[in-house]
Amino acid sequence: MFVFALGIVAAILSQKLPLPTHRNSPWEIAGFVALGVLVGGKKVSLNSLRTNEEAVSMSLGFAVTFASMLRLGPGLAVIIAVASCLSSCVFPKRQRVHQLIFNVALSAVEALVGGLVFTLLNGGTLDMQLNFQNCLRTFLAVACSSLSFFLVNTFGVAVMLALFTGEKLLDVWKENFKWTAPSYFASACVGGLAMLLFNGSALAVLLFILPVAYWVYQSFVTYIARAEDRQRHIEELQVKQAQLSDLYLATIKSLALAIDAKDQYTHQHIIRVQRYAVAVAIEMGLEGGDLEGVRTGALLHDIGKLGVPEYVLLKPGPLTPEEYEKVKKHPEIGAAILDPVEFPWPVLPVVRHHHERWDGTGYPDGLAGENIPLTARIMAVADVYDAVTSTRSYRQAWTHERAVELIRREAGSHFDPVVVESFLKVIDRVVNEMASEGVGPLVLKHAVSTAVESKAIQAAKHISRASTELWALYEVAQSLSSSLGIKHTAELVVRKIEEIYPGATCVFFLWDADVRILTADSAFGVNRDFFVNARTVGEESPSLKAIENNTPFFGAFDPADLMLDSVASGLWTPPKTALIVPVCCEGRPIGTINLYHPSEDAFSDYDRQLLELIGERAASALYNGILFDRTRGDSLSDPLTGVYNLRFLTNHVDSLCDSDYAEANESVFALLCLDLDSFKPINDGFGHAKGDAVLRDAARLFTEVVGTAGIVARYGGDEFVVVLDGANQAEAEEMTRRLQEAIETYDPQLHHRRLGQLRLGVSVGSACYPSDGKDCASLLSAADHRMYSMKTERKLQPLAKPSEPAGERENVLPGLERPRAGR
């Protein structure tokens, strides 16, 4: 609008000011107007490679406008300039209204300014003489007038273009207009020369100007065309270079992903490290080659692990000092591998020095402080952060908060403090962005990534899965060789299977042939809490058919297969696919390995074959675990009564008396010693077989009364011990009463010819931890003493009256008591 207003003012002033003019015939004025309109459409594009909105062109009408100013005066020159500009704005392609208004107004302004400058410097007249003095004055006036034309026109358009593109004014002017100055001066000189030579003939002036102007126009067209061809060629080369660069990086990335995928514990490590490192580098202002060095170095920083033995890289546990020394060689190996490659960016420093430490204690060269390349210092922070937030065989992944605290704490010792500062500024944003894509440390273990995966990443996943499967089989074989109980063995198997199939539920069901039921022994993965105590129901259970027919099941999940736990606080993810493989050892069914997944068609025949292979490898260890548990149970239980034996009792009480455990749990418990009364007549009168049956019944009664409140153990002979968890003296006395009632109401259905119907009693003594003792021996001694005191009192009680029924009589005969078992 400002330029439009200036154009209106210029048009008015050109007609109102007393400007010099020649006496001209109408046909002469018409000839200039017609020529201006004719050549106005002849334009040369100055930046044709820009968009239409940004394109700038120069019209040939300037030469005619300048000549008309010298011949007809500034007033008519403004009219001719406007007419020529209108022609250029509508032909050959109509411009938008705002562009047309701007160009026409600017033409009026530049014509008026140029005319005023010329008349002022030419002595206020249009006369041009060939004598030296007047010629010099005229030349100066023509030069300054053309300069004013050039500056008003080019800076006016440059301002508009700068506002539109957001570029700097001087940069726009230099790039698009500075080089056009000679054309303005040349056109002005041609017009001035024509006026000097043909001052009296307008026709001669026009005839002189036209061929020169056309020659200038064609020269410019040819020059611009060649310049555009060169620019286009340069841009094509740049595009090809960018494509080659992208291809270069894509090749590096694909190879690096394939190498990275071989390590199951660091899969996708390089992609995450690259993201962290590039974000830090940008925050620190790195650009160009340094930034590309970080980007490429992140992909290749662990390439040297190709030279580290796989048994070291894949070892399921901490490394020995000798193994760690092998790992420390990988930066040197990586730098040596990449040394023949002439990278256009500083990649080798990242690969060789990303394990150097700020305090100089790193490897391989022991560099310290700023002697470590900046790109390697950035990589060190990113590498450690991803390492601690990733799961390893010997530890679980750290939380984001814990990892950030480690990085902050190690600033100035392990890491460059300046790099750490930049890392802390960007890491929260980066990991949240990654989490929204389904990747990174803030994502739940079983969450499904929403990021679109390239074919290279998918191929890397296949490599990783193959490596993981092979290593899982190796770990199963190695670990099962040292496993003992069925619980530990089953947990190891299902945990390794769940690692192969993230997002699935893996359950091992133990087979009970007596009741034909499969019961969950171990579960991991999605819905774990629901499957912990699951069991099969019904004759049509797919799991039951799989174990009985020794045939795998592969298909849709059957909700009627299992009876699951109800977990109030749990989040149930409905399974859609099931894979069930029976596990047998030498023809003996052991159980099943069940896999469930929330996606349809989650498993294939390959998965079935792999699971069967794992089941075959694990079958012997699982069976040995069952046998071990049975043997261990036998070693810790009394073979006659089935309750715990003295060995278990001693270990159990000692563990409860352990000072650390007792202090941590504020533990108290009671120990009760039990001795059956009137047991000897049964062995003497009815034989030891009947006595053994009575001991088994007594053990069963004691176990039923104690229930889950504690344990029952046989101490020896007819003596038992009860340990009550968390019980005080009052609760111990209440349990004593209940135990005595249970035995006194028990009828062994034995009739002695002299003693009549036999009935049993039990003497009980109790001791409480820690008031009566702080170890097993002292507690047993205190309880034993009190039990003897009760037994003595019971022996001294009068015999039951003859009128009492035999079944109600308590036969406690001192002379018939059996000696106490040795201890």
SVG drawing of the C-alpha trace seen along z (x, -y; Angstrom):
<svg xmlns="http://www.w3.org/2000/svg" viewBox="-21 -25 68 135">
<polyline fill="none" stroke="black" stroke-width="0.4" points="0.0,0.0 2.9,-2.3 4.4,-1.8 0.9,-2.3 0.5,-5.6 4.0,-6.7 3.0,-5.8 -0.1,-7.9 1.9,-10.8 4.5,-10.4 1.9,-10.4 0.3,-13.6 3.7,-15.4 4.8,-14.4 1.8,-16.4 1.8,-19.3 5.5,-20.1 7.0,-22.6 9.2,-20.0 11.2,-20.6 9.8,-19.2 10.3,-19.4 7.8,-20.5 6.6,-17.2 4.0,-16.1 1.3,-13.7 2.6,-10.9 6.0,-11.1 4.4,-10.6 2.2,-7.8 5.3,-6.1 7.1,-6.0 3.9,-4.7 3.5,-2.0 7.1,-1.0 7.0,-0.9 3.9,1.4 5.5,3.6 8.8,4.2 7.3,4.3 6.3,7.9 9.8,8.8 11.1,9.9 14.2,11.7 13.7,13.9 16.3,13.1 15.4,16.0 13.3,18.5 14.2,21.3 12.2,19.8 8.5,20.3 6.0,18.1 5.4,15.9 9.1,15.3 10.0,15.0 11.6,11.7 12.0,10.5 13.5,7.5 11.6,5.9 13.1,4.4 10.8,1.4 13.4,-0.4 15.4,-1.4 12.3,-3.0 11.3,-4.7 14.7,-6.2 14.9,-7.4 11.4,-8.9 12.5,-10.8 15.5,-12.3 13.4,-13.2 10.0,-14.0 10.7,-15.0 9.9,-13.4 6.2,-14.1 5.6,-12.0 8.2,-9.4 6.0,-8.5 3.1,-7.9 5.2,-5.7 6.7,-3.8 3.2,-3.0 2.0,-1.9 5.1,0.3 4.7,1.8 1.1,2.6 2.0,4.4 4.6,6.5 2.2,7.3 -0.6,8.7 1.6,10.3 2.6,13.1 1.1,14.1 -1.2,12.0 0.1,11.2 -2.0,11.1 -3.7,7.8 -1.4,6.9 1.7,7.7 0.4,5.5 -0.4,2.6 3.0,2.8 4.9,3.0 3.0,0.1 3.3,-2.2 7.1,-1.4 7.5,-2.2 5.9,-5.6 8.1,-6.4 11.4,-5.3 10.5,-7.2 9.8,-10.4 12.9,-10.1 15.1,-9.3 13.7,-12.3 14.2,-14.7 17.8,-13.6 18.6,-14.0 17.0,-17.5 18.7,-18.7 22.2,-17.6 21.6,-18.6 21.0,-22.3 17.2,-22.0 16.9,-21.4 16.6,-18.4 19.1,-19.9 22.1,-17.8 25.1,-19.3 28.2,-17.7 30.7,-20.2 33.0,-18.9 31.6,-20.9 28.0,-20.1 28.8,-16.5 30.5,-15.8 27.5,-17.3 25.1,-15.3 27.1,-12.1 27.1,-12.7 23.3,-13.4 22.6,-10.2 24.8,-8.1 23.2,-9.4 19.7,-9.2 20.2,-5.5 21.7,-4.8 18.6,-6.3 16.4,-4.2 18.4,-1.1 18.4,-1.6 14.7,-2.5 13.6,0.4 15.9,3.1 15.6,2.1 11.9,1.7 11.5,5.3 14.1,6.6 12.2,5.3 9.0,7.0 10.8,10.3 12.6,10.1 9.3,9.6 7.8,12.5 10.6,15.0 12.0,13.8 15.5,13.5 17.8,10.5 17.3,7.5 20.9,7.1 21.3,10.9 18.2,10.8 19.5,7.7 23.0,9.0 21.8,12.4 19.1,11.2 19.8,7.6 23.4,6.5 24.7,8.1 22.0,6.4 23.4,2.9 25.5,3.0 22.3,3.5 20.8,0.3 23.9,-1.7 24.2,-0.2 20.6,-1.0 20.9,-4.5 24.1,-5.1 22.4,-3.9 19.5,-6.2 21.8,-9.2 24.0,-8.5 20.9,-8.3 19.7,-11.7 23.1,-13.2 23.4,-11.9 19.8,-12.4 18.6,-15.2 16.3,-16.5 14.7,-13.2 12.6,-11.0 12.4,-8.4 16.1,-8.1 16.3,-7.8 13.8,-5.0 15.4,-3.2 18.8,-3.4 17.5,-2.2 15.5,0.8 18.3,3.0 20.6,2.2 17.9,2.9 17.0,6.2 20.7,7.2 20.9,6.5 17.7,8.5 18.9,11.5 22.2,11.4 20.5,11.4 18.2,14.2 21.1,16.3 23.1,15.5 20.2,16.3 19.4,19.5 23.0,20.7 23.1,19.6 19.9,21.5 21.4,24.6 24.5,24.3 22.3,23.8 20.1,26.7 23.2,28.9 24.6,27.9 21.3,28.7 21.1,32.0 24.7,32.8 23.7,31.7 20.6,34.0 22.8,36.9 25.3,36.2 22.6,36.1 21.2,39.4 24.7,40.9 25.1,39.6 21.8,41.1 22.7,44.4 26.0,44.3 24.3,43.8 21.6,46.4 24.2,49.0 26.1,48.2 22.9,48.3 21.8,51.6 25.2,53.3 25.4,51.8 21.9,53.1 22.8,56.5 25.9,56.5 23.9,55.1 21.2,57.7 23.6,60.5 23.8,59.4 20.4,60.2 21.1,57.9 22.0,54.8 19.4,55.1 18.4,51.7 21.1,50.2 22.7,48.2 19.4,46.7 18.6,45.4 22.2,44.2 22.1,42.3 18.9,40.5 20.3,39.5 23.7,38.4 22.3,36.4 19.9,34.6 22.7,33.6 24.9,32.6 22.2,30.3 21.7,28.8 25.4,28.0 25.3,26.3 27.1,29.0 26.4,28.9 27.7,29.9 30.5,32.6 30.7,32.8 26.9,33.5 27.1,36.1 30.1,37.6 28.0,38.1 25.1,39.5 27.3,42.0 29.6,42.8 26.6,43.8 25.8,46.4 29.3,47.8 30.7,47.2 30.4,50.9 31.5,52.4 34.7,53.6 32.7,56.2 33.0,58.3 36.5,59.0 35.2,60.0 34.4,63.8 30.7,64.5 30.9,66.5 32.0,63.3 29.4,61.0 26.6,63.4 27.7,64.6 24.6,64.7 26.2,63.0 29.0,60.6 32.4,60.9 35.6,62.1 38.6,59.7 40.1,61.6 36.8,61.5 36.5,57.8 39.9,57.1 38.7,58.8 35.7,56.4 37.9,53.4 39.7,54.1 36.6,53.4 37.2,49.6 40.6,50.2 39.3,53.1 36.5,50.9 38.8,48.0 41.1,50.5 38.1,52.0 37.0,48.5 40.5,47.0 40.5,47.8 37.1,46.0 37.5,42.3 34.6,40.9 33.6,37.3 32.9,36.7 35.0,37.3 33.7,40.8 36.8,42.6 37.3,40.4 33.8,41.4 34.5,45.1 37.9,45.2 37.3,42.8 33.7,43.3 34.9,45.2 37.5,42.6 36.7,40.9 36.9,37.2 39.3,38.1 41.6,40.0 40.8,43.5 39.0,44.8 40.2,46.9 41.9,47.5 44.2,44.5 43.6,43.0 42.7,39.5 41.4,36.9 39.4,33.7 39.2,31.8 41.9,34.1 39.0,36.4 37.2,35.4 33.9,33.6 31.9,36.1 33.3,39.0 32.4,37.2 28.8,36.9 28.8,40.5 30.0,41.6 27.0,40.1 24.5,41.5 26.1,44.9 26.1,45.2 22.6,43.9 21.2,46.6 23.3,49.3 21.9,48.8 18.3,48.4 18.5,51.7 18.1,55.2 21.2,57.4 21.5,61.0 22.8,60.1 20.5,57.2 17.2,55.6 17.0,52.2 17.3,49.1 14.6,46.6 15.0,43.3 15.2,41.3 17.9,43.6 19.9,43.4 19.7,39.6 20.9,39.4 23.9,41.6 24.8,39.3 24.5,36.2 26.6,37.8 29.4,38.9 29.8,35.4 33.4,34.3 34.7,37.8 33.3,40.0 31.7,37.4 32.3,33.9 30.2,31.6 29.2,29.4 28.0,32.4 26.1,33.6 24.4,30.2 23.2,30.4 22.1,34.0 20.0,33.2 18.3,30.4 17.1,32.7 16.8,36.3 13.3,35.9 11.9,34.6 13.7,37.3 12.5,40.2 9.0,38.9 9.0,38.6 10.3,42.2 7.7,43.4 4.9,42.0 6.4,44.1 6.4,47.3 10.2,47.4 12.7,46.3 13.2,46.7 9.8,45.2 7.8,47.9 6.5,50.8 8.3,54.1 5.4,55.6 4.1,52.5 3.8,52.7 5.7,50.1 3.7,47.8 6.7,46.7 6.7,47.7 9.6,50.2 11.8,50.2 12.6,53.5 16.1,53.2 14.9,53.0 12.5,55.9 15.4,57.9 17.6,57.0 14.8,58.2 14.8,61.6 18.6,61.8 18.1,60.9 15.4,63.4 17.5,66.2 20.4,65.2 18.0,65.0 16.5,68.4 19.9,70.0 21.2,68.3 18.0,69.2 18.5,72.9 22.1,72.6 21.1,70.9 18.4,73.4 20.9,76.3 23.6,74.6 21.3,73.4 19.2,76.5 22.3,78.5 22.7,76.8 19.1,76.5 17.6,78.7 13.9,78.2 11.0,78.3 10.0,74.8 13.4,73.2 13.7,75.3 10.2,74.4 10.7,70.7 14.0,70.7 12.4,72.4 9.3,70.1 11.4,67.0 13.6,67.8 10.7,68.7 9.0,65.4 12.2,63.5 11.8,65.1 8.2,64.1 7.8,60.7 4.2,59.6 3.1,63.2 2.2,65.3 4.3,68.4 3.1,70.9 4.4,74.3 1.7,76.7 2.6,79.7 0.8,82.9 -0.9,84.9 -1.8,88.3 -3.8,89.3 -6.5,86.7 -5.8,85.9 -5.3,82.2 -2.7,79.8 -1.8,77.1 0.3,74.0 3.7,74.2 5.3,71.1 4.1,68.2 5.6,65.1 4.6,62.3 1.2,60.6 -1.6,61.7 0.9,63.5 -1.1,62.9 -4.2,64.5 -2.3,67.7 -0.2,68.2 -2.7,70.8 -4.5,71.8 -5.6,75.4 -7.4,77.3 -11.1,78.0 -13.3,80.4 -12.5,83.3 -12.4,81.1 -9.5,79.0 -7.0,78.4 -4.2,78.6 -5.5,81.9 -5.8,83.4 -2.3,82.2 -0.7,84.0 -2.8,87.2 -2.3,87.5 1.2,86.2 0.2,83.8 0.8,80.1 -2.2,77.7 -2.0,74.7 -5.0,72.4 -7.3,69.9 -7.4,69.4 -10.2,71.4 -11.6,69.6 -13.0,73.0 -9.5,74.5 -8.4,73.2 -9.7,72.1 -8.0,68.8 -7.5,66.7 -9.5,63.6 -7.1,60.6 -9.0,57.5 -6.1,55.1 -4.9,56.8 -5.4,55.7 -6.6,58.6 -5.5,58.6 -7.6,61.1 -5.5,63.8 -6.4,64.7 -3.8,67.3 -2.6,70.4 0.3,72.7 0.5,75.7 3.4,78.2 3.4,81.4 6.7,82.1 7.6,85.8 10.7,87.6 11.2,91.1 7.5,91.5 6.5,90.2 4.3,87.1 5.6,84.2 3.4,81.2 2.8,78.7 4.4,75.4 1.6,73.0 2.0,69.8 -0.8,67.2 -0.7,64.0 -3.2,61.1 -2.7,61.0 -4.3,63.3 -2.0,65.6 0.8,64.7 2.5,68.1 3.6,70.2 4.7,73.8 8.2,72.6 7.2,71.4 5.7,74.8 8.9,76.6 11.0,74.2 8.8,74.7 8.9,78.5 12.7,78.4 12.9,76.4 10.5,78.8 12.7,81.7 15.8,80.0 14.1,79.1 12.2,82.4 15.1,84.3 15.8,81.3 12.1,80.9 11.8,84.6 15.0,84.5 13.5,81.4 10.4,83.5 12.6,86.3 14.8,83.9 11.8,82.3 10.6,85.8 14.0,86.8 14.4,83.5 10.9,83.9 11.7,87.4 14.9,86.2 13.0,83.6 10.0,85.6 9.3,88.5 8.8,91.6 6.3,93.1 3.9,90.2 4.6,87.9 5.1,84.8 8.5,83.0 11.4,84.7 14.0,83.5 16.4,82.2 13.8,79.9 12.6,78.8 16.1,77.8 16.7,75.8 13.3,74.2 13.6,73.0 17.2,71.8 16.1,69.8 13.3,68.2 15.8,67.4 18.3,65.8 18.9,62.3 18.7,60.4 15.5,62.2 13.9,61.8 14.8,58.2 13.5,57.3 10.2,59.1 9.8,58.4 9.3,62.1 7.9,64.1 6.8,67.7 6.0,70.6 7.4,74.1 5.3,77.0 6.7,80.4 4.1,83.2 4.4,86.7 1.6,89.2 0.4,90.8 -0.4,94.5 1.2,95.4 3.4,98.3 0.5,100.7 -0.4,100.4 3.0,101.5 3.3,104.2 -0.2,105.5 -1.0,105.1 2.3,105.0 4.4,102.3 2.3,102.3 -0.7,101.1 1.4,98.7 2.7,97.2 -0.9,96.8 -1.8,94.9 1.2,92.6 0.1,91.8 -3.4,91.0 -1.9,88.8 0.2,86.9 -2.8,86.4 -4.8,85.0 -2.0,82.7 -1.6,81.4 -5.4,80.8 -5.5,78.8 -2.4,76.7 -3.5,76.1 -1.7,73.1 -0.8,71.6 2.5,73.5 4.2,76.8 4.2,80.3 7.4,82.4 8.1,85.8 10.8,85.6 11.2,89.3 9.2,92.3 5.8,91.0 7.0,87.4 6.1,84.5 7.0,80.8 4.7,78.0 6.1,74.5 3.4,71.8 4.4,68.7 3.7,65.4 2.2,67.0 2.5,65.7 2.1,67.6 -1.7,67.3 -2.0,68.6 0.3,71.4 -1.9,72.5 -5.0,72.3 -3.3,74.6 -2.3,76.9 -5.9,77.3 -7.1,78.0 -4.4,80.6 -5.3,82.4 -9.0,82.4 -8.2,83.8 -6.2,86.7 -8.6,87.4 -11.5,87.8 -9.5,90.1 -10.5,93.8 -7.8,96.2 -10.5,99.0 -8.3,101.2 -9.5,103.3 -6.9,104.6 -7.9,107.8 -6.6,106.3 -6.9,102.6 -10.1,102.6 -10.8,100.0 -7.6,98.0 -7.6,94.3 -4.7,91.8 -3.7,88.5 -0.9,86.1 1.3,84.0 2.3,80.6 5.0,78.1 5.5,74.8 8.3,72.2 8.1,68.7 10.8,66.9 12.6,64.8 11.4,64.8 12.2,68.5 15.2,68.9 16.9,67.5 17.9,70.7 16.5,74.1 18.3,76.0 17.2,73.6 13.6,73.5 13.4,77.3 14.9,77.6 12.3,75.1 9.4,76.8 10.6,80.3 10.9,79.4 7.4,78.0 6.1,81.1 7.6,83.4 6.1,81.3 2.6,81.8 3.2,85.5 4.2,86.0 1.0,84.2 -1.1,86.4 0.5,89.5 -0.2,88.5 -3.9,88.0 -6.2,90.7 -7.5,93.4 -11.0,93.1 -13.8,94.5 -15.0,98.1 -18.4,96.7 -17.0,94.6 -17.4,96.1 -14.2,97.6 -14.3,95.2 -14.2,92.2 -11.4,93.6 -7.9,92.1 -5.5,95.0 -2.3,93.3 -0.3,96.1 3.1,95.1 4.4,98.6 3.4,99.0 5.1,95.8 7.7,96.4 11.1,95.0 11.7,91.7 13.3,91.8 17.0,90.9 17.8,87.4"/>
</svg>
